[in-house]
């Protein structure tokens, strides 16, 4: 072999190693994502906006379970900025298909959005999840917010 062909073989070997390393990183990242997003229900408080008669609260829900949740109704407590319970209500998220995000909006009459400090997911009133069982709505519940209103549970 000449020096030129040895250099080419080395470059190709490094190129193959780089591709193999990239593939390993991709597979590891996929595994980590699957672990993080394993069987769970994620609810994000996505927006809080004034409406004609009160406050419109928008959620993004993602069902990370292997099967659909046919109906999820959460007992929800709205808490004002002073930390006092403003009201207890039920939010019916309806059906939540597996692996597909869903937006759910709730109009709360007589509530000024600026007064809302926290939303507490207090538990479930109904969770129809077939073979997943009722725990599908509460165990591993992942709550987050994109607003200045805290979502807790």
C-alpha contacts under 8 A as a table, 3 or more apart, distances in Angstrom:
res1	aa1	res2	aa2	distance
1	X	5	X	6.29
1	X	6	X	6.56
2	X	5	X	5.40
2	X	6	X	6.31
3	X	6	X	5.14
3	X	7	X	6.21
4	X	7	X	5.21
4	X	8	X	6.33
5	X	8	X	4.94
5	X	9	X	6.18
6	X	9	X	5.05
6	X	10	X	6.17
7	X	10	X	5.09
7	X	11	X	6.14
8	X	11	X	5.09
8	X	12	X	6.16
9	X	12	X	5.06
9	X	13	X	6.02
10	X	13	X	4.94
10	X	14	X	6.14
11	X	14	X	5.13
11	X	15	X	6.06
12	X	15	X	4.82
12	X	16	X	6.09
13	X	16	X	5.11
13	X	17	X	6.15
14	X	17	X	4.96
14	X	18	X	6.04
15	X	18	X	5.05
15	X	19	X	6.24
16	X	19	X	5.07
16	X	20	X	6.10
17	X	20	X	5.02
17	X	21	X	6.04
18	X	21	X	5.07
18	X	22	X	6.10
19	X	22	X	5.06
19	X	23	X	6.14
20	X	23	X	5.05
20	X	24	X	6.23
21	X	24	X	5.05
21	X	25	X	6.24
22	X	25	X	5.12
22	X	26	X	6.18
23	X	26	X	5.04
23	X	27	X	6.18
24	X	27	X	5.13
24	X	28	X	6.08
25	X	28	X	5.12
25	X	29	X	6.01
26	X	29	X	5.11
26	X	30	X	6.14
27	X	30	X	5.09
27	X	31	X	6.21
28	X	31	X	5.04
28	X	32	X	6.19
29	X	32	X	5.08
29	X	33	X	6.14
30	X	33	X	5.10
30	X	34	X	6.17
31	X	34	X	5.11
31	X	35	X	6.17
32	X	35	X	5.03
32	X	36	X	6.16
33	X	36	X	5.11
33	X	37	X	5.92
34	X	37	X	5.12
34	X	38	X	5.55
35	X	38	X	5.12
37	X	40	X	6.95
37	X	64	X	6.24
38	X	64	X	6.13
38	X	65	X	7.04
39	X	64	X	5.03
39	X	65	X	4.24
39	X	66	X	6.83
39	X	140	X	7.61
40	X	63	X	6.50
40	X	64	X	4.93
40	X	65	X	5.59
40	X	136	X	7.00
40	X	137	X	8.00
40	X	139	X	7.17
40	X	140	X	5.09
40	X	141	X	6.01
40	X	142	X	7.16
41	X	61	X	7.31
41	X	62	X	5.96
41	X	63	X	4.75
41	X	64	X	5.64
41	X	65	X	7.04
41	X	136	X	7.23
41	X	137	X	6.48
41	X	138	X	7.76
41	X	140	X	6.67
41	X	141	X	5.13
41	X	142	X	6.12
42	X	61	X	5.67
42	X	62	X	5.11
42	X	63	X	6.45
42	X	64	X	7.43
42	X	141	X	5.93
42	X	142	X	4.47
42	X	143	X	5.96
42	X	144	X	7.90
43	X	59	X	6.63
43	X	60	X	5.85
43	X	61	X	4.51
43	X	62	X	6.52
43	X	141	X	7.55
43	X	142	X	6.18
43	X	143	X	5.10
43	X	144	X	6.51
44	X	59	X	5.47
44	X	60	X	5.09
44	X	61	X	6.31
44	X	143	X	5.80
44	X	144	X	4.69
44	X	145	X	5.18
44	X	146	X	7.27
44	X	151	X	7.96
45	X	48	X	7.97
45	X	57	X	7.68
45	X	58	X	6.26
45	X	59	X	4.63
45	X	60	X	6.59
45	X	143	X	7.91
45	X	144	X	6.27
45	X	145	X	4.45
45	X	146	X	6.13
45	X	147	X	6.90
45	X	151	X	6.68
46	X	57	X	7.89
46	X	58	X	5.49
46	X	59	X	5.05
46	X	60	X	6.12
46	X	145	X	6.07
46	X	146	X	5.22
46	X	147	X	6.56
47	X	57	X	5.95
47	X	58	X	5.01
47	X	59	X	6.98
47	X	146	X	6.90
47	X	147	X	6.15
48	X	55	X	6.92
48	X	56	X	5.79
48	X	57	X	4.66
48	X	58	X	6.31
48	X	113	X	6.58
48	X	147	X	7.12
49	X	55	X	5.80
49	X	56	X	5.17
49	X	57	X	6.57
49	X	113	X	6.48
50	X	54	X	6.15
50	X	55	X	4.62
50	X	56	X	6.02
50	X	112	X	7.01
50	X	113	X	5.91
51	X	54	X	5.13
51	X	55	X	5.07
51	X	56	X	5.78
51	X	107	X	7.64
52	X	55	X	7.89
53	X	108	X	7.82
53	X	109	X	5.26
53	X	110	X	6.15
54	X	107	X	6.94
54	X	108	X	5.54
54	X	109	X	4.30
54	X	110	X	4.66
54	X	111	X	4.72
54	X	112	X	5.80
54	X	113	X	7.39
55	X	107	X	5.75
55	X	108	X	5.16
55	X	109	X	6.52
55	X	110	X	7.50
55	X	111	X	5.55
55	X	112	X	5.94
55	X	113	X	5.31
56	X	105	X	6.73
56	X	106	X	5.72
56	X	107	X	4.44
56	X	108	X	6.24
56	X	113	X	7.94
57	X	105	X	5.58
57	X	106	X	5.22
57	X	107	X	6.33
57	X	108	X	7.62
58	X	103	X	6.88
58	X	104	X	5.80
58	X	105	X	4.38
58	X	106	X	6.51
59	X	103	X	5.58
59	X	104	X	5.25
59	X	105	X	6.28
60	X	101	X	6.64
60	X	102	X	5.69
60	X	103	X	4.55
60	X	104	X	6.51
61	X	96	X	7.53
61	X	101	X	5.59
61	X	102	X	5.20
61	X	103	X	6.25
61	X	104	X	7.58
62	X	96	X	7.36
62	X	98	X	7.71
62	X	99	X	6.65
62	X	100	X	6.11
62	X	101	X	4.55
62	X	102	X	6.49
63	X	68	X	7.36
63	X	69	X	7.64
63	X	96	X	6.10
63	X	97	X	6.41
63	X	98	X	5.07
63	X	99	X	5.60
63	X	100	X	6.66
63	X	101	X	7.07
64	X	98	X	6.06
64	X	99	X	5.56
65	X	68	X	7.14
65	X	98	X	5.88
65	X	99	X	7.34
65	X	136	X	7.63
66	X	98	X	6.00
66	X	99	X	7.74
67	X	97	X	7.13
67	X	98	X	5.18
67	X	129	X	7.92
67	X	132	X	7.26
68	X	95	X	7.42
68	X	96	X	5.87
68	X	97	X	4.36
68	X	98	X	4.68
68	X	129	X	6.62
69	X	72	X	6.90
69	X	95	X	5.75
69	X	96	X	5.08
69	X	97	X	6.22
69	X	98	X	7.40
69	X	127	X	7.48
69	X	128	X	6.10
69	X	129	X	4.33
69	X	130	X	7.29
69	X	136	X	7.76
70	X	94	X	6.82
70	X	95	X	4.44
70	X	96	X	6.34
70	X	97	X	7.63
70	X	127	X	7.77
70	X	128	X	5.36
70	X	129	X	5.59
70	X	130	X	7.64
71	X	92	X	7.68
71	X	93	X	6.82
71	X	94	X	4.56
71	X	95	X	4.64
71	X	96	X	7.03
71	X	126	X	7.07
71	X	127	X	5.68
71	X	128	X	5.00
71	X	129	X	6.98
72	X	92	X	6.12
72	X	93	X	5.35
72	X	94	X	5.56
72	X	95	X	6.73
72	X	96	X	7.69
72	X	124	X	7.36
72	X	125	X	7.91
72	X	126	X	5.71
72	X	127	X	4.65
72	X	128	X	6.49
72	X	137	X	6.75
73	X	90	X	6.50
73	X	91	X	5.59
73	X	92	X	4.23
73	X	93	X	5.82
73	X	94	X	7.08
73	X	124	X	5.77
73	X	125	X	5.37
73	X	126	X	4.96
73	X	127	X	6.40
74	X	90	X	5.61
74	X	91	X	5.25
74	X	92	X	6.44
74	X	93	X	7.70
74	X	121	X	6.52
74	X	122	X	7.27
74	X	123	X	5.82
74	X	124	X	4.33
74	X	125	X	5.56
74	X	126	X	7.09
75	X	88	X	7.23
75	X	89	X	6.00
75	X	90	X	4.69
75	X	91	X	6.57
75	X	121	X	6.17
75	X	122	X	5.39
75	X	123	X	5.34
75	X	124	X	5.47
75	X	125	X	5.83
76	X	88	X	5.83
76	X	89	X	5.29
76	X	90	X	5.67
76	X	91	X	6.60
76	X	119	X	6.85
76	X	120	X	5.63
76	X	121	X	4.80
76	X	122	X	5.52
76	X	123	X	7.43
77	X	85	X	6.83
77	X	86	X	7.57
77	X	87	X	5.94
77	X	88	X	4.52
77	X	89	X	6.32
77	X	119	X	5.75
77	X	120	X	4.96
77	X	121	X	6.58
77	X	122	X	6.63
78	X	85	X	6.05
78	X	86	X	5.47
78	X	87	X	5.40
78	X	88	X	6.35
78	X	89	X	7.88
78	X	116	X	7.03
78	X	117	X	7.94
78	X	118	X	6.25
78	X	119	X	4.86
78	X	120	X	6.53
79	X	82	X	7.94
79	X	83	X	5.81
79	X	84	X	5.44
79	X	85	X	4.45
79	X	86	X	5.20
79	X	87	X	7.22
79	X	116	X	6.13
79	X	117	X	5.81
79	X	118	X	5.04
79	X	119	X	6.05
79	X	120	X	7.58
80	X	83	X	5.38
80	X	84	X	5.51
80	X	85	X	6.41
80	X	86	X	5.97
80	X	115	X	5.38
80	X	116	X	4.55
80	X	117	X	4.79
80	X	118	X	6.59
81	X	84	X	7.45
81	X	115	X	5.72
81	X	116	X	5.75
81	X	117	X	4.19
81	X	118	X	7.31
82	X	117	X	7.62
83	X	117	X	7.26
83	X	118	X	7.91
85	X	88	X	7.59
90	X	125	X	7.53
91	X	106	X	7.28
93	X	96	X	7.45
93	X	104	X	6.25
96	X	100	X	7.57
96	X	101	X	7.80
96	X	102	X	6.84
97	X	100	X	5.75
97	X	101	X	7.83
108	X	111	X	5.96
111	X	115	X	7.56
111	X	116	X	7.91
112	X	115	X	5.49
112	X	116	X	7.07
113	X	116	X	5.35
114	X	117	X	7.96
116	X	119	X	7.88
116	X	149	X	6.62
117	X	148	X	7.71
117	X	149	X	5.06
117	X	150	X	6.42
118	X	149	X	5.28
118	X	150	X	4.59
118	X	151	X	5.85
118	X	152	X	7.25
119	X	149	X	7.22
119	X	150	X	6.23
119	X	151	X	4.93
119	X	152	X	6.22
120	X	151	X	6.02
120	X	152	X	4.84
120	X	153	X	5.28
121	X	151	X	7.57
121	X	152	X	6.20
121	X	153	X	4.59
122	X	153	X	6.00
123	X	138	X	7.19
123	X	153	X	7.76
124	X	127	X	6.61
124	X	137	X	7.24
124	X	138	X	7.34
126	X	134	X	7.93
127	X	133	X	7.89
127	X	134	X	5.15
127	X	135	X	7.82
127	X	136	X	7.59
127	X	137	X	6.13
128	X	133	X	7.28
128	X	134	X	6.34
129	X	132	X	5.34
129	X	133	X	5.38
129	X	134	X	6.14
129	X	136	X	6.71
130	X	133	X	5.77
132	X	135	X	7.35
132	X	136	X	5.86
133	X	136	X	5.91
134	X	137	X	6.27
134	X	138	X	7.75
135	X	138	X	5.26
135	X	139	X	5.46
136	X	139	X	5.98
136	X	140	X	7.91
137	X	141	X	6.79
138	X	141	X	5.23
143	X	151	X	6.40
143	X	152	X	6.64
143	X	153	X	7.38
144	X	150	X	7.95
144	X	151	X	6.15
144	X	152	X	7.97
145	X	148	X	7.66
145	X	149	X	7.21
145	X	150	X	6.49
145	X	151	X	6.11
147	X	150	X	7.41
